[in-house]
Amino acid sequence: MNFFDEVKEKVNNKINPENIILIDKSHLHSKHKSFDINKFHLKIIIKSKKLKGMSKIMAHKEIYSILKDEMSNKIHALEIEIH
């Protein structure tokens, strides 16, 4: 299982969204000073009634808590879009 599948599985297990899409946007940040080839810049698009029912801040905190380990090891930046 690759890293993206692992991320999707973790989110699916905790939130059970209707749909989840991960987009690797790392290539857009390759010229940044802090760019690390071993860390990803990701965009996650989630369709979830559960998250949509929360405030934006609480929904983002929920995602960050689920991906806490990945945020410290493999993800440099995470853009979250909730539908």
Buried (B, 14 or more C-beta within 10 A) or exposed (E): EEBEEEBBEBBEEBBEBEEBEBEEEBEEBEEEEEEEEEBBBBBBBBBBEBBBEBEEEEBBEBBBEBBEEBBEEBBBBBEBEBE
